[in-house]
Amino acid sequence: MIGEQQPSSPRGGLGAFLGVYVPTVLTILGVIMYLRFGWVTGQMGLTRTLVIVVLANLITLITTLSFSAIATNFKVGVGGAYYIISRSLGLEFGGAIGIPLFLSQVFSVTLYAFGLAESLQILWPSLPVQPAAFLIIVLVGALAFRGANLALRAQIPILVLIALSLLALTIGAFTRPAVSHLGESTGAGPVEAVGFWAVFAVFFPAVTGIMAGLGLSGDLKDPIRSIPRGALTATVTGLLVYLFVPICLSRGATQDALLHDPLVWTRIAVFGAPLILPGLWGAIFSSAVGSILGAPRTLQALSHDGLMPKFVGRTAKAGGEPVFGLILSTAVAAAAVLLGNLNAVAPVVTMFFLTVYGMVNLVAAVETLSGDPSWRPRIRVPWGVCLVGAIACFGVMFLIDARAALGALVIEVLLWIVFARRERSAGFGDIRRDVYEALIRWSLVRLARRPMTARNWRPHVLAFVDHAEKRLDLIRFATWLSQGRGVVTVCELVVGDLASQEVSSDEMEKRIQRLLEREELVAFGEVDVVRDVVSGIVDVSQANGMAGFDSNTIVLGLPRTTERLTDFLRAVRALEKVNKSVLIGRVQPGLIPRGDEERVVHVWWGGLQRNGDLMLLLAHLVTRNPEWRNASIEVHSLASSEMMKEHTERQLGRLIPAIRISADVHVRIQPKDRSVREIIHEVSAEADVVFLGLAVPDGEDAGAGERLETYAQRLLDLAEPLRTVFFVKNSSLFVGRLVQTTEELVAEDGSPSQS
């Protein structure tokens, strides 16, 4: 029966030898060793061939060390390399690598089938390659259907055949005279000289089987112990064999024979073809078996993570084999035979394998660099070694085939974009948070060492709201003030005792964060339990932020009652002492400019030193948002006489162009029979946003409280008919200097300025 199960290890899991070493070493010792290694040695000579072997195996050895380190830090589940990448870099990266990895494993089966069919054709020239390759794939798939354990046990005799062929080659090379070319070319390859990297490209796929055992991680009894033991032993075995074989080939045959005869092994080895051909066929067949076992398990892991349909991950209840994945893998591999020639696909397949290796090395390097407390592998590899391995993998991709490498990377980037847009949440953490934290810490340390200047000042907003859902308009306006560059924090204050809270602040913060994400507002949610509102505002404002990102602009909603506004004004006086600027305001519901709708922002000017600089800067920042791209700024001021009117007009006429803010200036004389409030109501009645200065009365005498209440009532009366209004108090370190002229910026840089 077939059930929809999570990937799990079958009963009686495999050990390091049968589950990792055997499939890995048999995939490494494959068709290239038998059919192309002679040509490589003939082209390069012994010394340069050994250099190629060392370089190629250095890359694979580093990669093996990298995934062994990862495998000893956490249990690698079904999917092998996909599991490692997805659990370290996230599902988007895992999917972008996992699907190409699956296709590479499937097409590898087809490639091995073609290789086996073509080697058979050498002996039986009339054998049709395509039907033979199709039958080989069916046979390999049928063997895999019987279960991984049986399929892998069938590889033991193949390992013996390969060992016998190597022994026969060794005896023949050292006991018989060197064989020479017999005459006409038998198709071993071109006789003209080929460059070093071109030959390297031919040889490198021979060593790319290092993850064959990793792909069976879900079938292992103890992956943490088996993977490093089996993989490292197999990689070293492959290195030793590949160092020894060219020595035998160079001793056992002339250069001409090596270049022209693909079956030169059969002429060098003692007893010839009867010992070599079974090893050759067995090596190719075992490589196909290793790929057909790994591909459906990669598909199964993708399905379990929701990146592929669930039905492809279903397993047989007897034995736990991924039946649908195996059927699909076999079908795709068989269908690929119809292409007739996979030479165009083969380079891209190799590219996908190399990107997997590169990403695994990169994961190991980043894990080590991040200093994550959970990174405690039993095998420790210096991050620099892993990084060299990653760079080498990506470099070799372009050396082998630059266009194929670029094509593979483009496909993977497109897959990453598709999976990233799906925004599927995973139930596990990944290394990206550690990377972000490391980058933030690095930046904050350096930011703290740089002095803050008026030139660098920008609003980092802390918006206090009683209930985030009811204050969305105020929160949205706060994000406009930051222009998407500053840090915006939305804080709900809960008056009471922390120990007696029925609802945890964490749950409330998550509610706020979900709201912000739903409304696509870039801000952080925060909930604080305080004893009273005034002290809570002051205390939280002082504590909020860190190392250069301290909240410097506090936003409060304009209350409806004089009593609550009086409390806010007391908080403003306290915040002034710790250099926190404050905005108290009300936002008209639905204040979101749409399309080409024209809006106007009014700034009531009282001078740079009287909050004017901050109001101008905030008005400018609001209009820099895409929603306000058609908004204009108007600076309004009242003068007591014609002379003062002309003076203010001249002053603003020089200032506005100098500070590089686009604004129209309107100065009018205040009639003696009209109050400031009446004029503001008349002029700004239709303005979309109005900024007004805030001057909180000082004093601690007996009448201070009454003066504060009177001032609060005046503010409420002033704001009542206006649409969106903010009272602004600049208490920053740079009062009067937040909008600097070009000359002031030059002077701040240390250059001389003209006064």
N, C-alpha and C positions, 0 to 999 in steps of 0.2 A: 504493500500500500504506500501511497504517497501522501505526505502531510506537509503543511506549511510550518516548518520548524525554524528556529533560530539556528545559525551555524553552530555546530557542536562537534566535539571529538567523538569518533566512533569508539565503541567499546574495544578494549584491547589495543590501545593506541600504539603507534609506531615508535621505535627508538631512534637514536642518533644514527646508527649505521644504515638500517633499512629505510628510514624515513627521510634522512637528509644526505648522508654521505653517498649512498648508491645513486640516487637520481641526479645529484649534483655532479659527481665525477663522470657519470656516463653522458651527461649533456655536454660537459667540457670536452671530453675525449670523443669527438664526433667526426662528421664527414670531412671537415677541413683537414683534420690531422691525417686522414688516409689519402684524400684525393688532391689536396692543394698544398700540403706542407712541403712536398718535394719541389714544386714550382717556386714556392717562397724561398727555399734554400738555394735553388739554382739561380734565382734572380739576385739575391743579396749576398750570397756567400755565407760561410758559417758564422763569422764574427758579427756581421750586421743582422743576421737572422736571430742570433742570441740577444742582440740589443732590442730587436722588435719584441721578442718573447718577454724580456724583462720589463720593458715599458708597458706592454699590454697587461701583464700579470700584476704589475705594480698598481695599476688602476683598479683591477678587480680585487686585489688583496686589501687595498684601503677600503673599498666598498664592502667587502666581507667583514672587515673589522668594524666598520660603521654599523652595519645592520646587526652584527653580533652584540655590539654594545647596547643597541636599542633593545634587542631581544632579551638581554639579561636585566634590563630595567623594568620591563613589564611583559606580561604574557602576550605573545603575538597570536592573535586569533586567526580565523579563516580569512584568507585573502593575501597573506604574506606581505609583499611590498605595499600593496594597496592599504592594508590594515595599518602598517607603520606610518605611511604618509598621511592618511586620513585622521589618525589619532594624534598626530603631531602638528599638522598644518591645517586641519579642518576638512570637512566633507567636500568643500568646493575643490580644493587641491587634490584630495583623494579621488574624486570623480574625474577630474581632468587628466589624472595619471592612470586611474584604474581602467577606464574604458579602452584607451590605447594599449594598456598592458594586456588586457583580455584579447584584443584583436591581434596583438603581436604573438601571444601564445597560440592562438588558433591558426594564424597564417604560418607560424613556425611548423605546425603539424603538416601543413600542405607542402612547405618547402622541404621538410625531411622526406616526405613521401615522394616528391619529385626526385630528390637526390637518390633515394633507394631505387626507384624505378630506373633512373638513368644509369646507375651502376650495374643493374641487372641487364640493361640493354647492351652494355659493353660485351657481355658474354653471349647474349641472345639478341643480335641486331634486329631481328624481326619483331621484338617485343614492343607493342604500342605503349608509349610512356603514360598518356593520360588515363586510360583504363587501369593500368597497373597502379598508378598513384591513387586512384579512386578506391581500388580494392584494398590497398595498404591502409588507407585512412579508416575504412570500414572495419578492418581487422584490428587496428589499434583501438578504435572506439569500442568494439565488442569486448576487447580485453579489459578496458577501463570500466565497462559496465559491471564486470564481475567484482569490482571493488579495488580500492587503492592498494590494499594489502596484497592481494593476489597479483596485481599488475607489477608491483614492486618486487615481489618474490620471483617473478618471471625474469627480472633483470639480473638476478644473481648469476645464472648461466652466461648471460651476455658479458658480465664483468669478467668472468673466467675466460671467455673467448678473446676479449680484448687483451687480457693479460698474456694469453698464449701468443697472440699475434705480435705483441711487443717483444716477447721473449724470442720468437722466431726471427724478428727483424734484428735484434741485438746479436744473436748467434751468427746470422748470415753476414751482417756487416763486418764482424770482426774475424770471421773464419774463411770467407770466400773473397775472390777478387772482385774489384769494382765492376759493376755492369755498365755497358755503354749503350748509346742510342742505336736502335735496330734499323733505322731508316726513316720511313715517312712518319710525319707527326700523327700522334694518336689523339690529339685534341687537348693536350694539357694546358695550353695557353699560348699567348704570343711569345715569339722568340726575341723580339726587340726589347731593349732595356726599359725597365719601368722604374719610376721614382720610388724613393724610400716610403713616403706617406701613402702612395698608391698600393704598395705591397702591404704596408701596415693595415690599410683598410681591408684588404683581402683576408689577412690573418685574424684581425681583431674579433670578428664574430665567433671564432673558435673558443674564446674564453668567456663568452657572455652567458654561460649557463650556471653562474654561481648562485642564482636565486631559485633554482629548480626545487631544492628542498624547502626553501622558505615558503614557496607556494603551497606546500602541504602542511603548513604550521598547525592548521586546525585538526589534523589527524595525528599529531604527535602526542605521546604520553606526557612528556615533560619538555615543552618548547624552550623554556629558559635555559635548560642544560643541553638539549639536543641540537638546537640550531647553531650555536657557536662552535661546539665540538665537531659536528658533522661538516658544516660549511667551511670552517678554517682548514680542517684536515683535507677535504676535497680540493680546495683551492691550492693548497701546498702540493698535493699530489699532482694536480694538473700542471703546476709550475715545473716540478721536477721532471715529469714526462716530457713536457715541451722543451725543456733544456736538453734532454737526453736524445730525443728523436732526431733533431737536425745533425747531431754528431754522428749518429748511425747512418743517416742518409748521405751525408757528405763523404763518409768512409766507404759506403757500399755502392755508390753510383757516381758516374761522371756528371759534370754540370749539364752537358747536353742531354743526357738521359733524364735528369731531374726536371729539365724544362719541358721535355716533350712527352713524357710517359706518365699519365695520371695514376697508373697502377704499378709504378716503379717498386712499390713495397713488395709486390708478388715476385719480383725478379731478384730482390736483395735477400729476402727472408729465406731461411732454411725451410725446406718442404714447400715453399712458394705459395700459390693461390689457396690450397686446401686449408692453410692456417690463417691466411690474411683475410680472405673474402668473408668467412663467417664473422670475424671480428668487425670488419667494415659494415656488413649488413646489420649486425647486432647493435653496433654503436648508433647507426642512423635510426634503427627501429626504437632503441631505448630513448633516444632524444625525443622522438615523436611521442612516446608513452609519457615521458616527463611533462611535455607541454600539454597533452590532452588531459592529464590529471590536474594540472595547475589552472588551466583556463576556466573550467566550470566553477572552481572554488573562488576565483576572483569575481566571477559573475554572481555567485551566491552571496559574497560579502557586499557587493554593490546593491543587490536586491534587499538584503537585510537592513542596509542603511537608507533605503528609500530612494536610491539613485537609479534603480531599475525596477520594472514591474515585479510585484511580489511573487508571481507564479514561477518566475525563472529561478527563484531561490528555493523552491520546494525540494524536499529530500525524501528518499525512500526510507520508510520507517525501519526497515530491516537493513542495518548497516550504515544508515545516515548518508548515503551517497547523493550528491546533488543531481538527480536524474534529469530534470528539465535542462539544467545548465549543460550537462554532458551531451544531451541530444542536440541542443542548439550549437554547442562547440563542434561536434562531429559534422553537423549539417553545414555549418559555415565553412569548415575546412574542406569538406567534399565539394561544396559549390565553387570554392576558389579554384579547384582543378579545372573548371570549365573555362577559366581565363586563358588556359593554355601555357602561359608564361608569366611567372611572377617576378621577373627581373626588375620590373618597374616598381613593384610593391616592396621587394626585399630591402632596399636601402631605408625606406620609411619605417619598416618593422624594426630594423637595427636601431634607428634613431629613437624610437619609442622606448626600447630597452635601455638605451643610454640615458635618456631623460629620467627614467626611473632610478637608475643607479646614481645619477647626479643629484636627484632630489633626496635620496636616502642619505648620501654623504652630507648634503646641506642640512638635513634634519639633525644628524648627529652633531655637526658643528654648532648649530644654533642652540641645541639642547645644552651643550657644554658651556657655551658662551653666556647663556641666559642666567646661569646660576640657580636654576629652579631647585628648590629643596627636595622635590620628588625625583630629581635626576641622580640616581645612585646605582649606576650599572656596575656589574661585577667585572666587566672588561672596560677599562678606561682608555680612551684614545684621545690624544691631544686635539683640540679643535682645529689647529692649523693643519694637521694631517688630513682630517676629514674635509676641510675646505679645499686643500690641494686636490683631493680626489674628485670633488664636485667640479672644480674648474677643469680638471683633466677630462672628465666625462663630456662636458659641454664642448671643450676644445676639440676632442676627437670626433665628435659629431660633425663639425664643420670641416675637419680634415678629410673625413671619409666622403662626404657629399654635402656641400654647402646648401644646395637647393632642397635636398631631402630633409636636412636638419631644420631649415627655415620652415618648410612645410609642416613638419611634425610639431614644431613649437607653435605655429599659427593655429593648428588644429587644437592643441592643448589649451591655448589661451581662449579660444572660442568656447570650448567646453567649460572652462573655468567661469567665463562670463554667464553661461547658461545656468550653471549650478548656483552661482552666487546670487542670481536674481530670484531663484526659488526660495531663498532665505529659510532653508530647512534647519531647524534647531537640532543640535546633537545633545545627547544625554551625557556627554563626556567633555572634559576640558581639553584644550590643546595648547601648543606652545606659543600661539600668537599673543596671548595675554602676557606671557613672560617677555616676549620680544618688545611689545608696547611698553611694558613697565621699565625694561632696561633702557629703551630709547628716551622715555620720559625722564627717568632719573638722570641719565647723561645730560639731557638738555637742561633740567632744572638746576643741576649743580653749576653748570656754566652760566645759566641765566642769573642765578643768585650772585654771581661774582661780577656781573655787569651792573653799573649804577643806573637807576631809573632816571630818565630826563623827561622834560616836557614833550620833547620830540617823540619819545617812545610811548607816552601815556595813551592808553586806550581803555574804554570802560569794560571792566569785568563785573558783570551785573549780578547782584543778589536780590531776587524779587521775593518779597514776603507776601503770601496769599493765605486767606483763611480756608479756601477750598479750591484746589487747582481746577476742577471741572467748571466751576462758576467764574473763574478768572482767566479764561483762555485768552481773551482780548488783551488783558494786561500782560500776560506772559508772552504773547506774540509780539507785542510792542517792545518788550524787554529784549527779545532776540533781534529786533530791528536795530535797537540801539547799539548792539555789539557788532552789527554788520556781518555776522557770520565769522568773525575773527576772534572776538573776545570770548571769555568763558561766562556762561549764563547758568545760574543756579536758581531753581525754584524751590522755596522753602515754606513748608507748612509748620506753624507753631501750634503745639498742643499744650494748653495750660493745664497743669496738674502735677502729679507725682509719678516719676518714672516707674516705681515699683507697683503702682496700682493700675497701670494701663492695661486694658483688656485686649487691645489690638496692638501687635508689635509694630514698632516704627519701621522695621524692615519691610513688612507687608505693605504699609502705607507708602513707603518709598517706591516699591515695585509698582504700585497702582499709579503713582505720578509718572514713573518712567514709561509705563505702557501708554498712558495718555499722551505724553510728549511724542513718543514714537508714532502713535496713530495719527497725530496732527502734523507729523513731519517737522517738529520743532527741535532744533539742536540745543538741548539744555540738559542739566542734571537735576534729578529730584532729590530732595532732602527733607527729613522730618525731624524736628527737635522738640523735646518735652521741656517746658520752661515753667517757672513759678508765676510769672506775670508777663504781659506782652511787652512792656517797655524795656525791662531788664533783659528779656529774651531777645529782642531785636538787637540791643547793644552787644550782648554777649556773643550771640551767633555771628554777628557782623565782624566782630574782632577775630573770631576763631576760623571763619570760613576762608578757604583758599590755602595756598602753600607757595613758598619760594618763588616769588615773582608773579604768581597768579592769585594773589590775595584779592578778594572782592573789594573794589574801590568805589563802586557806585551802587547805592542801596535804593531799590524801588519799592514804594509803599502805595497801596491803593488808597484813594481819597475816601475817607469814611463819610457817612451821612450825618454823624452827630458831632457837635462841638467838643463833647467830652473826649471821644476817642481821638479826634484830631489833635486836641491838646496833649494827649499822651504821646502821640507821634512827634509833636514838636519838641517835647522834652527829650525824646530819643534823638532827634536831630541835633540838639545842643550837645548831647553826650558824644554823638558820633563825630561831631566837628573836632573834638579833642583828639580823636584817633585818625583824622584825615580821611574820613569816609564822606564822599559826596552823596547827597540824597535827592531823590525825585519823589514827590507825592502827587499822584495824579489819577485821573479817571479817563478811561478809553471808551469812546462811543462803540456800542455793540456793532459788530460786522465791519469794523474799520479795516477793510482789505481792498486797496485799490485794484481794479481789474482792467486788463487791456490797456487802452490808450487813455484811460480816464485821467483827467488833469486834477491834481491836488495842490493845495497851498499850505505851507507851514509858516506860522507867525512867530517871530521872536521879539519880545518886548524888551528893548534895550535900556539898561541903566548904567552901562559902562563895563569895561573889561574886568574891573576889580569887584563888580557887583553881580557876579554870576554870568555876565554876558559872554565870556569866553566859552564856558561849558555849554551854555544854551546854543550858541552858534555851532559848536562842534557836534552836539547831539542832533541838531537839525540837519546838519550836513550828512552825518552818518545814516540817519533815517532815509534821506533821499537817495542814498547810494545803494539801497536795496532794490532788487529787480521790480518789486511790487510798486515802488515809488519812483520809477524812472522818469515819469512825466511830471513830477512834483516840482514846485518852485518854492523858494524861501523869500520871505519878506521880513525885513528888520524894521520895526516900528519904534519910535521914540517920541516923548513929549518934551517940549521946551517951555520955559516960563516967559520967554521974550523972543523978539525977532533976532536979537543978537545971539542968544543961546541957540536958537534954531539954526542959524547960519554956521555957528561954531560946531554943532553936532553933525550937521550935514558934511562940513569939510572933514571932520574927524573920521566919520564913517566912510566918506568917499575915498579917503586914503587907505583906511584899514581893510575894507572888504576886498579890493583887488590884491592888496599885499598879502593877505592870508589865503588867497586862492580858493575862496568859497564864492560860488555864484549866488548872489542875493540882491534884491531890490531894496533900496533904502527909502523910508517914508518918515519924515520928521514933521510934526505939526505943533502949533502953539496951543497950549491948554487954555481954553476959555475959563475965566474966573467963575462963571456960574455953572460949570460942569465938573463933576468929580472924575478922578482917574478911572474908577470902576465903570462909570457910564460910557466913557470914551472907548475903553477896551471892549465893552459889550457891543458897542456900535460897530467898531472897526473889525473885530474878530468874530463876529456872530456867525459868519459863513466859513471861517477858516477850518480846515480839517484837523490841524494840530496847533495848539498854542502853548508856547513856553514862556513862563513868567518867573521872575526872580523870587527867591524866598529869603526873607531877613527876619530870623526868629529873635524876638525881644530877649535881651540879656537881663541878668539880675536875679538875686536871691532874697530880695527884701520882701516885706509883708505884702506889697502890691504886685509882685512878680506873677503870681498865679492868675490874678485877675487880668493883667495885661496879656498874658499868654492866651487866655480864653477869648478875650476881645479880638486878638489877632487871628485866632482860629476861626471865629465867626466871620471876620472880614474875608478870609480866604474862601470860605464856603459860599459867601455871597458873590464873590468875584467869579468863582468857577461855575455857578449854577447854570447860566444860560449857554455856556460854551460847550462845544461838541466834545472834543478831546483836549484836555488841559493838563499840564504838568507844572508844578511849582518846583523850581530847581535851586538847590543850595550847593555851591562849589566849595567843598572843604578839603580839596586835594592839596598835595604839596606844591602845586603849581598854579595857585590862584592868580588869574589874570594872564597866564602864559600858555594856556592850552591851545590857543590858535596863534601860532607864531608866524611872523612875516619871514620872507626869504632872507632878509638881513639878519634876523635873530637866529635862524637856523645856521647860517654861516658862522655867526659869532659863537654859537654853542659848540660847533665843531672845532673851535680853537683858532679860526682864521680872523684877521682883523676886520672890523666892520666900520662903516662910516656912520657917524651920529649926526 
